[in-house]
Amino acid sequence: MTSTPKIFDAIMDGRKDNNIPFSDLQKLLDVLGFSYRVRGSHYVYWREGVAEIINIQSDNGKAKAYQVKQVRGIIQKYKLTF
């Protein structure tokens, strides 16, 4: 399993959006204090103080690139750290 700082760096880098493991994206959201619920294959994340709701799905074990980009944007907008 990848360490949280490495996951954070890979997501914030933006060059590997197509190659982020879904479990790593989940781990980062958990560490950042997001809560979630599961509806079928959709994992819906939210956090107090963050207006956006994050909806992610696994694509054969990988996170979808546009969802990684969405998470990166929220991290930057709210200046989230772990």
N, C-alpha and C positions, 0 to 999 in steps of 0.2 A: 504494500500500500504506500502511496506517495505521501510525503509530508505536506502539511498545510502550507508552509511558505512556498514550496515548489509548485503546488497547485495554484496558489494565488498568483505567483509570478507568471505561470503559463497562461492563465486566463487574462491577466492584465497586459501581457505581451501582445496578444492579438494575432500572432502569426500561426498559431496552432488550433484555431477554432474548430476545425474539422477533426481534430485528433485528441479531444479532451474526453477521457473516460466519464461516463455518466455518474459512476460512483464517486469520482473525484469532485464533480460539480455539486453533488448532494452533500458531500463531506464539507466543502467550503461553505455552503449555505447554512449548514448546521452550526459550524464554528462561528459564523457571523451572527448567530442568534435568531435565525429564521425558524418559524414553526411550519409544519406542513400537514397536509391531509392527502390521501390517495383516492382518486376517483378513476377506476379502471386502470388505464396505463398512464394517466396524468398525475403528476406530483405538483400540487399547488402550494407554493411557499408564500408566506407573508411575515411581516415584522412590524412591530409598533414603531411609528415614526417614519415608515416608508410607505408612501401612498400607493405605489405600484404593487401588483400581485404578480408573482413569477410562476408561470406554468411550464413545466419541463416534461419531456418524454425521452425515453431511451430509444436510440436507433441502433439496434444490434450492439448494445453495450457502450455506445458512444453518445455524447451529448450532441444535440443538433447545433450547428454552427450559429444560427440566428439566435438561439436561446443563450449560448455562451456570450454572444455580443450583447444581448439584453442584460444579462447579469453584470457584465463589465460596466455597462452604462449606469446601472443602479449603484454599483460600488463607487464609481467616480462621482456621481451626482450627490450621494449622501456621505461621501468620504468615509466609507466603512472600513474598519480594520478589525483584526482578530487579536 
